[in-house]
């Protein structure tokens, strides 16, 4: 039977083992990058075209993995994207000579079906990496578009 005087020591030991993985990670992967939709068309004429723009901007010491899968899925309400599923290969950002990594940027045309309020919904899945970690990230966006 356990001695009740040992409980405080066991609790400390257990807490150390439980919190060790959290401390070992050092940094929240979500702080290593920003995702922007700046440049996306917010007003389009009915029957006209707009452009959905999404860019991942990694911060110093981090990069978007070019070996792990990257997928962008698009759907629309009153809007029809030209492509529904994109991968890294459809990124308009290309590596410059001597550049080790490039931040992906997507520009996808969409057509406005009819007048009213439309939305573009996007789900982005990718891996952000540093020298110590490589973590899967999943972000969702819902962007309003006014169709005139």
N, CA, C and O atoms as a GROMACS GRO file, in nm:
protein
  592
    1UNK      N    1   0.085  -0.118   0.000
    1UNK     CA    2   0.000   0.000   0.000
    1UNK      C    3   0.089   0.124   0.000
    1UNK      O    4   0.196   0.126   0.062
    2UNK      N    5   0.043   0.228  -0.072
    2UNK     CA    6   0.122   0.350  -0.081
    2UNK      C    7   0.112   0.431   0.046
    2UNK      O    8   0.006   0.439   0.109
    3UNK      N    9   0.221   0.490   0.083
    3UNK     CA   10   0.226   0.577   0.199
    3UNK      C   11   0.167   0.712   0.161
    3UNK      O   12   0.212   0.771   0.062
    4UNK      N   13   0.069   0.766   0.234
    4UNK     CA   14   0.006   0.893   0.199
    4UNK      C   15   0.105   1.008   0.192
    4UNK      O   16   0.080   1.107   0.123
    5UNK      N   17   0.218   0.998   0.263
    5UNK     CA   18   0.317   1.106   0.258
    5UNK      C   19   0.386   1.113   0.121
    5UNK      O   20   0.450   1.213   0.090
    6UNK      N   21   0.374   1.009   0.041
    6UNK     CA   22   0.437   1.007  -0.092
    6UNK      C   23   0.352   1.075  -0.199
    6UNK      O   24   0.403   1.106  -0.306
    7UNK      N   25   0.224   1.099  -0.171
    7UNK     CA   26   0.134   1.156  -0.271
    7UNK      C   27   0.183   1.289  -0.328
    7UNK      O   28   0.179   1.307  -0.450
    8UNK      N   29   0.230   1.384  -0.246
    8UNK     CA   30   0.277   1.510  -0.306
    8UNK      C   31   0.393   1.488  -0.402
    8UNK      O   32   0.402   1.554  -0.505
    9UNK      N   33   0.483   1.395  -0.369
    9UNK     CA   34   0.597   1.367  -0.456
    9UNK      C   35   0.552   1.299  -0.585
    9UNK      O   36   0.603   1.329  -0.692
   10UNK      N   37   0.457   1.208  -0.574
   10UNK     CA   38   0.404   1.140  -0.693
   10UNK      C   39   0.331   1.239  -0.784
   10UNK      O   40   0.342   1.231  -0.907
   11UNK      N   41   0.257   1.331  -0.724
   11UNK     CA   42   0.184   1.431  -0.802
   11UNK      C   43   0.282   1.519  -0.879
   11UNK      O   44   0.258   1.549  -0.996
   12UNK      N   45   0.390   1.561  -0.816
   12UNK     CA   46   0.491   1.643  -0.882
   12UNK      C   47   0.556   1.566  -0.997
   12UNK      O   48   0.576   1.622  -1.105
   13UNK      N   49   0.589   1.440  -0.974
   13UNK     CA   50   0.650   1.356  -1.075
   13UNK      C   51   0.555   1.337  -1.193
   13UNK      O   52   0.598   1.347  -1.308
   14UNK      N   53   0.428   1.310  -1.167
   14UNK     CA   54   0.329   1.291  -1.272
   14UNK      C   55   0.312   1.419  -1.352
   14UNK      O   56   0.305   1.414  -1.475
   15UNK      N   57   0.305   1.533  -1.286
   15UNK     CA   58   0.291   1.661  -1.355
   15UNK      C   59   0.411   1.688  -1.446
   15UNK      O   60   0.395   1.742  -1.555
   16UNK      N   61   0.528   1.651  -1.403
   16UNK     CA   62   0.648   1.669  -1.484
   16UNK      C   63   0.640   1.588  -1.612
   16UNK      O   64   0.672   1.638  -1.720
   17UNK      N   65   0.596   1.462  -1.603
   17UNK     CA   66   0.586   1.377  -1.722
   17UNK      C   67   0.476   1.423  -1.816
   17UNK      O   68   0.492   1.414  -1.938
   18UNK      N   69   0.366   1.470  -1.762
   18UNK     CA   70   0.255   1.514  -1.845
   18UNK      C   71   0.289   1.644  -1.918
   18UNK      O   72   0.252   1.659  -2.034
   19UNK      N   73   0.357   1.736  -1.854
   19UNK     CA   74   0.386   1.865  -1.917
   19UNK      C   75   0.513   1.863  -2.002
   19UNK      O   76   0.536   1.958  -2.076
   20UNK      N   77   0.594   1.762  -1.993
   20UNK     CA   78   0.720   1.758  -2.069
   20UNK      C   79   0.700   1.772  -2.219
   20UNK      O   80   0.774   1.848  -2.281
   21UNK      N   81   0.603   1.702  -2.283
   21UNK     CA   82   0.587   1.720  -2.427
   21UNK      C   83   0.550   1.863  -2.465
   21UNK      O   84   0.592   1.911  -2.570
   22UNK      N   85   0.472   1.932  -2.383
   22UNK     CA   86   0.433   2.070  -2.412
   22UNK      C   87   0.557   2.159  -2.407
   22UNK      O   88   0.575   2.244  -2.494
   23UNK      N   89   0.642   2.142  -2.308
   23UNK     CA   90   0.762   2.223  -2.295
   23UNK      C   91   0.862   2.193  -2.406
   23UNK      O   92   0.935   2.282  -2.449
   24UNK      N   93   0.866   2.069  -2.451
   24UNK     CA   94   0.964   2.030  -2.553
   24UNK      C   95   0.933   2.094  -2.689
   24UNK      O   96   1.023   2.112  -2.770
   25UNK      N   97   0.808   2.129  -2.714
   25UNK     CA   98   0.771   2.184  -2.843
   25UNK      C   99   0.824   2.326  -2.862
   25UNK      O  100   0.846   2.367  -2.976
   26UNK      N  101   0.844   2.400  -2.757
   26UNK     CA  102   0.901   2.534  -2.760
   26UNK      C  103   0.809   2.642  -2.817
   26UNK      O  104   0.795   2.748  -2.756
   27UNK      N  105   0.747   2.618  -2.931
   27UNK     CA  106   0.674   2.724  -2.998
   27UNK      C  107   0.543   2.669  -3.058
   27UNK      O  108   0.536   2.554  -3.101
   28UNK      N  109   0.442   2.754  -3.058
   28UNK     CA  110   0.316   2.719  -3.121
   28UNK      C  111   0.334   2.734  -3.272
   28UNK      O  112   0.365   2.844  -3.318
   29UNK      N  113   0.315   2.627  -3.350
   29UNK     CA  114   0.337   2.635  -3.495
   29UNK      C  115   0.253   2.743  -3.562
   29UNK      O  116   0.294   2.798  -3.665
   30UNK      N  117   0.136   2.775  -3.508
   30UNK     CA  118   0.049   2.876  -3.568
   30UNK      C  119   0.110   3.017  -3.563
   30UNK      O  120   0.064   3.107  -3.633
   31UNK      N  121   0.213   3.036  -3.481
   31UNK     CA  122   0.279   3.167  -3.473
   31UNK      C  123   0.392   3.180  -3.576
   31UNK      O  124   0.455   3.286  -3.584
   32UNK      N  125   0.418   3.077  -3.652
   32UNK     CA  126   0.530   3.075  -3.746
   32UNK      C  127   0.494   3.126  -3.886
   32UNK      O  128   0.580   3.131  -3.974
   33UNK      N  129   0.368   3.164  -3.906
   33UNK     CA  130   0.325   3.206  -4.040
   33UNK      C  131   0.198   3.291  -4.028
   33UNK      O  132   0.136   3.301  -3.923
   34UNK      N  133   0.163   3.353  -4.140
   34UNK     CA  134   0.036   3.424  -4.154
   34UNK      C  135  -0.025   3.379  -4.286
   34UNK      O  136   0.046   3.352  -4.382
   35UNK      N  137  -0.156   3.372  -4.289
   35UNK     CA  138  -0.227   3.343  -4.413
   35UNK      C  139  -0.311   3.465  -4.444
   35UNK      O  140  -0.385   3.515  -4.359
   36UNK      N  141  -0.300   3.514  -4.566
   36UNK     CA  142  -0.374   3.632  -4.606
   36UNK      C  143  -0.457   3.605  -4.731
   36UNK      O  144  -0.418   3.525  -4.817
   37UNK      N  145  -0.570   3.672  -4.740
   37UNK     CA  146  -0.655   3.666  -4.860
   37UNK      C  147  -0.661   3.804  -4.925
   37UNK      O  148  -0.752   3.834  -5.003
   38UNK      N  149  -0.563   3.885  -4.892
   38UNK     CA  150  -0.556   4.020  -4.948
   38UNK      C  151  -0.547   4.013  -5.100
   38UNK      O  152  -0.468   3.937  -5.156
   39UNK      N  153  -0.630   4.093  -5.167
   39UNK     CA  154  -0.632   4.092  -5.313
   39UNK      C  155  -0.751   4.016  -5.370
   39UNK      O  156  -0.774   4.020  -5.490
   40UNK      N  157  -0.827   3.948  -5.284
   40UNK     CA  158  -0.946   3.876  -5.330
   40UNK      C  159  -1.054   3.977  -5.369
   40UNK      O  160  -1.075   4.077  -5.301
   41UNK      N  161  -1.120   3.950  -5.480
   41UNK     CA  162  -1.230   4.036  -5.525
   41UNK      C  163  -1.344   4.031  -5.424
   41UNK      O  164  -1.388   3.923  -5.385
   42UNK      N  165  -1.391   4.148  -5.382
   42UNK     CA  166  -1.501   4.153  -5.284
   42UNK      C  167  -1.631   4.199  -5.348
   42UNK      O  168  -1.737   4.184  -5.287
   43UNK      N  169  -1.624   4.254  -5.470
   43UNK     CA  170  -1.743   4.294  -5.546
   43UNK      C  171  -1.726   4.248  -5.690
   43UNK      O  172  -1.622   4.270  -5.753
   44UNK      N  173  -1.831   4.184  -5.742
   44UNK     CA  174  -1.828   4.131  -5.878
   44UNK      C  175  -1.966   4.151  -5.938
   44UNK      O  176  -2.067   4.145  -5.868
   45UNK      N  177  -1.972   4.174  -6.068
   45UNK     CA  178  -2.100   4.185  -6.137
   45UNK      C  179  -2.154   4.044  -6.165
   45UNK      O  180  -2.076   3.952  -6.192
   46UNK      N  181  -2.286   4.029  -6.159
   46UNK     CA  182  -2.348   3.899  -6.190
   46UNK      C  183  -2.305   3.854  -6.329
   46UNK      O  184  -2.312   3.929  -6.426
   47UNK      N  185  -2.259   3.729  -6.337
   47UNK     CA  186  -2.208   3.674  -6.461
   47UNK      C  187  -2.062   3.708  -6.486
   47UNK      O  188  -2.000   3.654  -6.578
   48UNK      N  189  -2.006   3.795  -6.404
   48UNK     CA  190  -1.867   3.838  -6.419
   48UNK      C  191  -1.771   3.749  -6.342
   48UNK      O  192  -1.810   3.654  -6.274
   49UNK      N  193  -1.644   3.783  -6.355
   49UNK     CA  194  -1.541   3.706  -6.286
   49UNK      C  195  -1.469   3.788  -6.182
   49UNK      O  196  -1.456   3.910  -6.194
   50UNK      N  197  -1.423   3.718  -6.079
   50UNK     CA  198  -1.340   3.776  -5.976
   50UNK      C  199  -1.222   3.682  -5.953
   50UNK      O  200  -1.207   3.581  -6.022
   51UNK      N  201  -1.139   3.717  -5.858
   51UNK     CA  202  -1.022   3.634  -5.827
   51UNK      C  203  -1.013   3.612  -5.676
   51UNK      O  204  -1.021   3.706  -5.598
   52UNK      N  205  -0.996   3.487  -5.638
   52UNK     CA  206  -0.969   3.450  -5.500
   52UNK      C  207  -0.818   3.442  -5.484
   52UNK      O  208  -0.751   3.374  -5.562
   53UNK      N  209  -0.764   3.510  -5.385
   53UNK     CA  210  -0.620   3.511  -5.360
   53UNK      C  211  -0.595   3.459  -5.220
   53UNK      O  212  -0.661   3.502  -5.125
   54UNK      N  213  -0.500   3.368  -5.206
   54UNK     CA  214  -0.459   3.318  -5.075
   54UNK      C  215  -0.308   3.303  -5.076
   54UNK      O  216  -0.252   3.242  -5.166
   55UNK      N  217  -0.242   3.359  -4.975
   55UNK     CA  218  -0.096   3.350  -4.965
   55UNK      C  219  -0.057   3.311  -4.824
   55UNK      O  220  -0.114   3.359  -4.726
   56UNK      N  221   0.041   3.224  -4.814
   56UNK     CA  222   0.100   3.186  -4.686
   56UNK      C  223   0.232   3.261  -4.676
   56UNK      O  224   0.316   3.253  -4.765
   57UNK      N  225   0.250   3.334  -4.566
   57UNK     CA  226   0.374   3.409  -4.544
   57UNK      C  227   0.442   3.352  -4.420
   57UNK      O  228   0.398   3.376  -4.307
   58UNK      N  229   0.549   3.277  -4.442
   58UNK     CA  230   0.621   3.220  -4.328
   58UNK      C  231   0.709   3.326  -4.265
   58UNK      O  232   0.757   3.417  -4.332
   59UNK      N  233   0.730   3.312  -4.133
   59UNK     CA  234   0.814   3.407  -4.060
   59UNK      C  235   0.958   3.356  -4.056
   59UNK      O  236   0.984   3.241  -4.092
   60UNK      N  237   1.049   3.440  -4.013
   60UNK     CA  238   1.192   3.407  -4.009
   60UNK      C  239   1.215   3.276  -3.934
   60UNK      O  240   1.163   3.256  -3.824
   61UNK      N  241   1.293   3.188  -3.994
   61UNK     CA  242   1.326   3.060  -3.932
   61UNK      C  243   1.226   2.950  -3.961
   61UNK      O  244   1.244   2.837  -3.917
   62UNK      N  245   1.120   2.982  -4.035
   62UNK     CA  246   1.018   2.882  -4.068
   62UNK      C  247   0.998   2.879  -4.220
   62UNK      O  248   1.036   2.972  -4.290
   63UNK      N  249   0.939   2.770  -4.267
   63UNK     CA  250   0.906   2.759  -4.409
   63UNK      C  251   0.791   2.660  -4.427
   63UNK      O  252   0.768   2.574  -4.343
   64UNK      N  253   0.720   2.676  -4.536
   64UNK     CA  254   0.616   2.580  -4.573
   64UNK      C  255   0.688   2.462  -4.638
   64UNK      O  256   0.766   2.480  -4.731
   65UNK      N  257   0.661   2.343  -4.588
   65UNK     CA  258   0.728   2.224  -4.641
   65UNK      C  259   0.696   2.206  -4.789
   65UNK      O  260   0.580   2.214  -4.830
   66UNK      N  261   0.800   2.182  -4.868
   66UNK     CA  262   0.777   2.153  -5.010
   66UNK      C  263   0.778   2.002  -5.036
   66UNK      O  264   0.770   1.959  -5.150
   67UNK      N  265   0.789   1.923  -4.929
   67UNK     CA  266   0.786   1.778  -4.941
   67UNK      C  267   0.655   1.718  -4.890
   67UNK      O  268   0.611   1.614  -4.940
   68UNK      N  269   0.593   1.782  -4.793
   68UNK     CA  270   0.467   1.733  -4.736
   68UNK      C  271   0.350   1.785  -4.820
   68UNK      O  272   0.363   1.885  -4.890
   69UNK      N  273   0.236   1.716  -4.814
   69UNK     CA  274   0.121   1.759  -4.894
   69UNK      C  275   0.070   1.897  -4.857
   69UNK      O  276   0.073   1.937  -4.741
   70UNK      N  277   0.024   1.969  -4.958
   70UNK     CA  278  -0.041   2.098  -4.940
   70UNK      C  279  -0.167   2.091  -5.026
   70UNK      O  280  -0.161   2.055  -5.143
   71UNK      N  281  -0.282   2.126  -4.966
   71UNK     CA  282  -0.408   2.120  -5.040
   71UNK      C  283  -0.495   2.239  -5.004
   71UNK      O  284  -0.509   2.276  -4.888
   72UNK      N  285  -0.554   2.299  -5.107
   72UNK     CA  286  -0.648   2.409  -5.092
   72UNK      C  287  -0.778   2.365  -5.158
   72UNK      O  288  -0.781   2.335  -5.277
   73UNK      N  289  -0.887   2.362  -5.079
   73UNK     CA  290  -1.018   2.322  -5.130
   73UNK      C  291  -1.109   2.444  -5.128
   73UNK      O  292  -1.118   2.515  -5.028
   74UNK      N  293  -1.178   2.468  -5.242
   74UNK     CA  294  -1.265   2.584  -5.255
   74UNK      C  295  -1.408   2.544  -5.290
   74UNK      O  296  -1.431   2.454  -5.372
   75UNK      N  297  -1.503   2.611  -5.227
   75UNK     CA  298  -1.644   2.598  -5.263
   75UNK      C  299  -1.703   2.738  -5.259
   75UNK      O  300  -1.645   2.829  -5.200
   76UNK      N  301  -1.818   2.755  -5.322
   76UNK     CA  302  -1.878   2.887  -5.322
   76UNK      C  303  -2.029   2.881  -5.312
   76UNK      O  304  -2.092   2.783  -5.351
   77UNK      N  305  -2.087   2.988  -5.260
   77UNK     CA  306  -2.231   3.009  -5.258
   77UNK      C  307  -2.257   3.126  -5.351
   77UNK      O  308  -2.212   3.237  -5.323
   78UNK      N  309  -2.329   3.104  -5.459
   78UNK     CA  310  -2.353   3.201  -5.566
   78UNK      C  311  -2.224   3.234  -5.642
   78UNK      O  312  -2.223   3.325  -5.725
   79UNK      N  313  -2.118   3.161  -5.615
   79UNK     CA  314  -1.990   3.180  -5.682
   79UNK      C  315  -1.935   3.043  -5.721
   79UNK      O  316  -1.948   2.947  -5.646
   80UNK      N  317  -1.875   3.036  -5.840
   80UNK     CA  318  -1.820   2.909  -5.885
   80UNK      C  319  -1.670   2.925  -5.911
   80UNK      O  320  -1.630   2.991  -6.007
   81UNK      N  321  -1.587   2.864  -5.824
   81UNK     CA  322  -1.442   2.873  -5.848
   81UNK      C  323  -1.401   2.792  -5.971
   81UNK      O  324  -1.460   2.687  -5.999
   82UNK      N  325  -1.302   2.840  -6.045
   82UNK     CA  326  -1.253   2.770  -6.164
   82UNK      C  327  -1.191   2.636  -6.128
   82UNK      O  328  -1.194   2.542  -6.208
   83UNK      N  329  -1.134   2.626  -6.009
   83UNK     CA  330  -1.077   2.500  -5.960
   83UNK      C  331  -1.127   2.480  -5.818
   83UNK      O  332  -1.132   2.574  -5.739
   84UNK      N  333  -1.163   2.356  -5.786
   84UNK     CA  334  -1.214   2.327  -5.652
   84UNK      C  335  -1.105   2.273  -5.559
   84UNK      O  336  -1.113   2.293  -5.438
   85UNK      N  337  -1.005   2.206  -5.614
   85UNK     CA  338  -0.895   2.153  -5.534
   85UNK      C  339  -0.763   2.191  -5.600
   85UNK      O  340  -0.742   2.167  -5.719
   86UNK      N  341  -0.676   2.251  -5.519
   86UNK     CA  342  -0.545   2.292  -5.569
   86UNK      C  343  -0.436   2.231  -5.482
   86UNK      O  344  -0.458   2.202  -5.364
   87UNK      N  345  -0.320   2.212  -5.541
   87UNK     CA  346  -0.202   2.163  -5.468
   87UNK      C  347  -0.089   2.264  -5.490
   87UNK      O  348  -0.105   2.364  -5.558
   88UNK      N  349   0.023   2.235  -5.430
   88UNK     CA  350   0.139   2.323  -5.440
   88UNK      C  351   0.173   2.356  -5.586
   88UNK      O  352   0.218   2.466  -5.617
   89UNK      N  353   0.152   2.261  -5.675
   89UNK     CA  354   0.187   2.281  -5.816
   89UNK      C  355   0.108   2.395  -5.880
   89UNK      O  356   0.154   2.453  -5.979
   90UNK      N  357  -0.010   2.428  -5.826
   90UNK     CA  358  -0.090   2.538  -5.882
   90UNK      C  359  -0.055   2.673  -5.819
   90UNK      O  360  -0.116   2.775  -5.853
   91UNK      N  361   0.041   2.677  -5.729
   91UNK     CA  362   0.085   2.802  -5.670
   91UNK      C  363   0.148   2.890  -5.778
   91UNK      O  364   0.223   2.841  -5.863
   92UNK      N  365   0.115   3.020  -5.776
   92UNK     CA  366   0.173   3.111  -5.874
   92UNK      C  367   0.311   3.160  -5.830
   92UNK      O  368   0.383   3.220  -5.910
   93UNK      N  369   0.348   3.134  -5.706
   93UNK     CA  370   0.481   3.172  -5.655
   93UNK      C  371   0.581   3.062  -5.691
   93UNK      O  372   0.559   2.945  -5.659
   94UNK      N  373   0.687   3.100  -5.754
   94UNK     CA  374   0.789   3.003  -5.795
   94UNK      C  375   0.922   3.039  -5.730
   94UNK      O  376   0.948   3.156  -5.699
   95UNK      N  377   1.006   2.938  -5.710
   95UNK     CA  378   1.137   2.961  -5.649
   95UNK      C  379   1.227   3.041  -5.742
   95UNK      O  380   1.236   3.014  -5.862
   96UNK      N  381   1.293   3.140  -5.684
   96UNK     CA  382   1.393   3.215  -5.759
   96UNK      C  383   1.523   3.136  -5.754
   96UNK      O  384   1.540   3.050  -5.667
   97UNK      N  385   1.613   3.163  -5.843
   97UNK     CA  386   1.740   3.093  -5.845
   97UNK      C  387   1.812   3.112  -5.712
   97UNK      O  388   1.829   3.225  -5.667
   98UNK      N  389   1.854   3.002  -5.651
   98UNK     CA  390   1.925   3.005  -5.523
   98UNK      C  391   1.833   3.010  -5.401
   98UNK      O  392   1.881   3.002  -5.288
   99UNK      N  393   1.705   3.023  -5.423
   99UNK     CA  394   1.609   3.029  -5.312
   99UNK      C  395   1.577   2.886  -5.267
   99UNK      O  396   1.544   2.800  -5.349
  100UNK      N  397   1.586   2.862  -5.135
  100UNK     CA  398   1.564   2.728  -5.085
  100UNK      C  399   1.414   2.695  -5.072
  100UNK      O  400   1.371   2.585  -5.107
  101UNK      N  401   1.336   2.790  -5.021
  101UNK     CA  402   1.192   2.768  -5.003
  101UNK      C  403   1.115   2.887  -5.058
  101UNK      O  404   1.166   2.999  -5.064
  102UNK      N  405   0.992   2.862  -5.098
  102UNK     CA  406   0.906   2.969  -5.147
  102UNK      C  407   0.772   2.960  -5.074
  102UNK      O  408   0.720   2.851  -5.050
  103UNK      N  409   0.717   3.076  -5.039
  103UNK     CA  410   0.586   3.081  -4.975
  103UNK      C  411   0.478   3.067  -5.083
  103UNK      O  412   0.476   3.147  -5.177
  104UNK      N  413   0.389   2.969  -5.072
  104UNK     CA  414   0.285   2.949  -5.174
  104UNK      C  415   0.186   3.065  -5.182
  104UNK      O  416   0.152   3.128  -5.081
  105UNK      N  417   0.142   3.092  -5.303
  105UNK     CA  418   0.040   3.194  -5.328
  105UNK      C  419  -0.051   3.140  -5.439
  105UNK      O  420  -0.005   3.092  -5.542
  106UNK      N  421  -0.181   3.149  -5.413
  106UNK     CA  422  -0.279   3.098  -5.509
  106UNK      C  423  -0.367   3.212  -5.558
  106UNK      O  424  -0.406   3.298  -5.480
  107UNK      N  425  -0.397   3.212  -5.688
  107UNK     CA  426  -0.488   3.307  -5.749
  107UNK      C  427  -0.585   3.227  -5.834
  107UNK      O  428  -0.548   3.174  -5.940
  108UNK      N  429  -0.710   3.218  -5.787
  108UNK     CA  430  -0.808   3.132  -5.852
  108UNK      C  431  -0.926   3.217  -5.901
  108UNK      O  432  -0.993   3.282  -5.821
  109UNK      N  433  -0.951   3.216  -6.032
  109UNK     CA  434  -1.066   3.289  -6.083
  109UNK      C  435  -1.196   3.223  -6.036
  109UNK      O  436  -1.202   3.102  -6.016
  110UNK      N  437  -1.300   3.306  -6.019
  110UNK     CA  438  -1.432   3.252  -5.989
  110UNK      C  439  -1.535   3.332  -6.066
  110UNK      O  440  -1.512   3.448  -6.101
  111UNK      N  441  -1.649   3.270  -6.092
  111UNK     CA  442  -1.758   3.333  -6.165
  111UNK      C  443  -1.874   3.357  -6.070
  111UNK      O  444  -1.907   3.271  -5.989
  112UNK      N  445  -1.934   3.474  -6.081
  112UNK     CA  446  -2.050   3.508  -6.000
  112UNK      C  447  -2.175   3.459  -6.072
  112UNK      O  448  -2.196   3.492  -6.189
  113UNK      N  449  -2.256   3.381  -6.004
  113UNK     CA  450  -2.374   3.321  -6.065
  113UNK      C  451  -2.487   3.421  -6.080
  113UNK      O  452  -2.536   3.443  -6.190
  114UNK      N  453  -2.528   3.483  -5.970
  114UNK     CA  454  -2.639   3.579  -5.974
  114UNK      C  455  -2.621   3.684  -5.865
  114UNK      O  456  -2.543   3.666  -5.772
  115UNK      N  457  -2.695   3.792  -5.879
  115UNK     CA  458  -2.683   3.904  -5.785
  115UNK      C  459  -2.721   3.862  -5.644
  115UNK      O  460  -2.805   3.775  -5.623
  116UNK      N  461  -2.657   3.925  -5.548
  116UNK     CA  462  -2.683   3.897  -5.406
  116UNK      C  463  -2.553   3.883  -5.330
  116UNK      O  464  -2.447   3.925  -5.375
  117UNK      N  465  -2.565   3.824  -5.214
  117UNK     CA  466  -2.445   3.803  -5.132
  117UNK      C  467  -2.392   3.662  -5.157
  117UNK      O  468  -2.464   3.564  -5.140
  118UNK      N  469  -2.268   3.654  -5.198
  118UNK     CA  470  -2.204   3.525  -5.220
  118UNK      C  471  -2.094   3.505  -5.119
  118UNK      O  472  -2.051   3.598  -5.051
  119UNK      N  473  -2.047   3.381  -5.109
  119UNK     CA  474  -1.934   3.352  -5.022
  119UNK      C  475  -1.840   3.254  -5.092
  119UNK      O  476  -1.883   3.168  -5.169
  120UNK      N  477  -1.714   3.268  -5.062
  120UNK     CA  478  -1.613   3.171  -5.102
  120UNK      C  479  -1.563   3.106  -4.974
  120UNK      O  480  -1.520   3.174  -4.882
  121UNK      N  481  -1.569   2.975  -4.969
  121UNK     CA  482  -1.521   2.900  -4.854
  121UNK      C  483  -1.396   2.824  -4.894
  121UNK      O  484  -1.394   2.756  -4.997
  122UNK      N  485  -1.293   2.835  -4.813
  122UNK     CA  486  -1.165   2.772  -4.843
  122UNK      C  487  -1.115   2.694  -4.722
  122UNK      O  488  -1.127   2.738  -4.608
  123UNK      N  489  -1.059   2.577  -4.749
  123UNK     CA  490  -0.992   2.496  -4.646
  123UNK      C  491  -0.851   2.471  -4.695
  123UNK      O  492  -0.830   2.414  -4.802
  124UNK      N  493  -0.754   2.516  -4.616
  124UNK     CA  494  -0.612   2.504  -4.650
  124UNK      C  495  -0.545   2.409  -4.552
  124UNK      O  496  -0.556   2.426  -4.431
  125UNK      N  497  -0.476   2.309  -4.606
  125UNK     CA  498  -0.401   2.214  -4.524
  125UNK      C  499  -0.256   2.212  -4.574
  125UNK      O  500  -0.231   2.193  -4.693
  126UNK      N  501  -0.162   2.232  -4.482
  126UNK     CA  502  -0.020   2.236  -4.519
  126UNK      C  503   0.065   2.207  -4.395
  126UNK      O  504   0.012   2.193  -4.285
  127UNK      N  505   0.196   2.198  -4.414
  127UNK     CA  506   0.289   2.174  -4.304
  127UNK      C  507   0.384   2.292  -4.294
  127UNK      O  508   0.446   2.333  -4.393
  128UNK      N  509   0.396   2.347  -4.172
  128UNK     CA  510   0.492   2.454  -4.144
  128UNK      C  511   0.609   2.393  -4.069
  128UNK      O  512   0.588   2.314  -3.976
  129UNK      N  513   0.731   2.427  -4.107
  129UNK     CA  514   0.849   2.361  -4.051
  129UNK      C  515   0.955   2.461  -4.004
  129UNK      O  516   0.965   2.573  -4.055
  130UNK      N  517   1.033   2.416  -3.906
  130UNK     CA  518   1.155   2.484  -3.863
  130UNK      C  519   1.262   2.376  -3.859
  130UNK      O  520   1.239   2.264  -3.905
  131UNK      N  521   1.377   2.408  -3.803
  131UNK     CA  522   1.481   2.306  -3.788
  131UNK      C  523   1.440   2.198  -3.688
  131UNK      O  524   1.489   2.086  -3.695
  132UNK      N  525   1.348   2.232  -3.594
  132UNK     CA  526   1.311   2.140  -3.487
  132UNK      C  527   1.178   2.070  -3.508
  132UNK      O  528   1.160   1.957  -3.463
  133UNK      N  529   1.085   2.134  -3.577
  133UNK     CA  530   0.951   2.076  -3.591
  133UNK      C  531   0.900   2.086  -3.734
  133UNK      O  532   0.950   2.165  -3.814
  134UNK      N  533   0.801   2.005  -3.763
  134UNK     CA  534   0.725   2.015  -3.887
  134UNK      C  535   0.582   1.979  -3.847
  134UNK      O  536   0.554   1.864  -3.814
  135UNK      N  537   0.492   2.077  -3.849
  135UNK     CA  538   0.358   2.057  -3.794
  135UNK      C  539   0.250   2.082  -3.899
  135UNK      O  540   0.254   2.179  -3.974
  136UNK      N  541   0.153   1.991  -3.903
  136UNK     CA  542   0.039   2.002  -3.994
  136UNK      C  543  -0.052   2.115  -3.946
  136UNK      O  544  -0.083   2.126  -3.827
  137UNK      N  545  -0.094   2.198  -4.040
  137UNK     CA  546  -0.183   2.309  -4.010
  137UNK      C  547  -0.306   2.300  -4.099
  137UNK      O  548  -0.297   2.261  -4.215
  138UNK      N  549  -0.421   2.337  -4.043
  138UNK     CA  550  -0.545   2.339  -4.121
  138UNK      C  551  -0.619   2.467  -4.087
  138UNK      O  552  -0.650   2.493  -3.970
  139UNK      N  553  -0.647   2.546  -4.189
  139UNK     CA  554  -0.714   2.674  -4.172
  139UNK      C  555  -0.836   2.679  -4.262
  139UNK      O  556  -0.834   2.629  -4.375
  140UNK      N  557  -0.943   2.740  -4.212
  140UNK     CA  558  -1.063   2.758  -4.293
  140UNK      C  559  -1.097   2.906  -4.301
  140UNK      O  560  -1.072   2.982  -4.208
  141UNK      N  561  -1.153   2.944  -4.414
  141UNK     CA  562  -1.188   3.084  -4.440
  141UNK      C  563  -1.325   3.088  -4.507
  141UNK      O  564  -1.361   2.998  -4.582
  142UNK      N  565  -1.400   3.192  -4.479
  142UNK     CA  566  -1.526   3.217  -4.547
  142UNK      C  567  -1.527   3.366  -4.581
  142UNK      O  568  -1.534   3.451  -4.492
  143UNK      N  569  -1.518   3.396  -4.709
  143UNK     CA  570  -1.506   3.534  -4.754
  143UNK      C  571  -1.633   3.581  -4.823
  143UNK      O  572  -1.679   3.518  -4.918
  144UNK      N  573  -1.690   3.691  -4.777
  144UNK     CA  574  -1.810   3.744  -4.843
  144UNK      C  575  -1.774   3.816  -4.972
  144UNK      O  576  -1.672   3.885  -4.981
  145UNK      N  577  -1.859   3.799  -5.073
  145UNK     CA  578  -1.842   3.868  -5.200
  145UNK      C  579  -1.979   3.924  -5.240
  145UNK      O  580  -2.078   3.851  -5.247
  146UNK      N  581  -1.984   4.052  -5.267
  146UNK     CA  582  -2.109   4.115  -5.309
  146UNK      C  583  -2.121   4.102  -5.461
  146UNK      O  584  -2.034   4.148  -5.536
  147UNK      N  585  -2.228   4.040  -5.504
  147UNK     CA  586  -2.252   4.022  -5.647
  147UNK      C  587  -2.360   4.121  -5.689
  147UNK      O  588  -2.473   4.116  -5.640
  148UNK      N  589  -2.325   4.212  -5.781
  148UNK     CA  590  -2.417   4.320  -5.820
  148UNK      C  591  -2.490   4.286  -5.948
  148UNK      O  592  -2.572   4.365  -5.995
   0.00000   0.00000   0.00000
